[in-house]
Amino acid sequence: MCPTSGVALKAREFLFHAEELAMKALPPGFPAPERKVMWTILQLHYGDPRIHFELQPQPARGVVELGLHFEGPAEVNDRWAALVAARAGEVMAALGEGWELEEWTPSWRRLHRTWPFGELTAELAEAVGAQLALALQALRPLVEEGLAAIDMPAVHAPAPQSRSGEHWRRSRDRSRR
């Protein structure tokens, strides 16, 4: 889908257009990240979803946010932030202006940048998509280094779901025989 230039996009249209442009801008053979979409939030990761690139247009606030998020336990996130800080010169040189490393919540950290907007447009999606492609290329080696060096605690599997729904389906299926 190629939105018409100058036409306002809905947040989800913007998100998918920026993602499509970013993926097309990656060099041939560049490893595709794993992908998760939650309405108007796109998360891309390389092995651990707690360490992910996130793109989110926020119409209510009038900003688009793009970042590398560290959403594990606070002490682990601090190690990730220290890794980024130790390479700040090369990271910022590769990414360009507007990026900052911040303590986002009491436990989460992020390296991110924002774009203010009045309307979400195809032109803004082009700029954001180009920055997403750049961030993936510039930061993927750092992410791989961190995944190899920083001990991430295991993610606990969710508790099994109630079996009552399964029982209902089995009962219903038997009644159809």
ABEGO torsion letter per residue (X at the ends): XBBBBGBBBBAAAAAAAAAAAAAAABBBGBBBBBBBBBGABBBBBBGBAABBBBBBBBAAAGBBBBBBBBABBAAAAAAAAAAAAAAAAAAAAAAEBGBBBBBABAABBBBBBBBBBABBBAAAAAAAAAAAAAAAAAAAAAAAAAAAABBBBBBBBBBBBBAAAAAAAAAAAAAAX
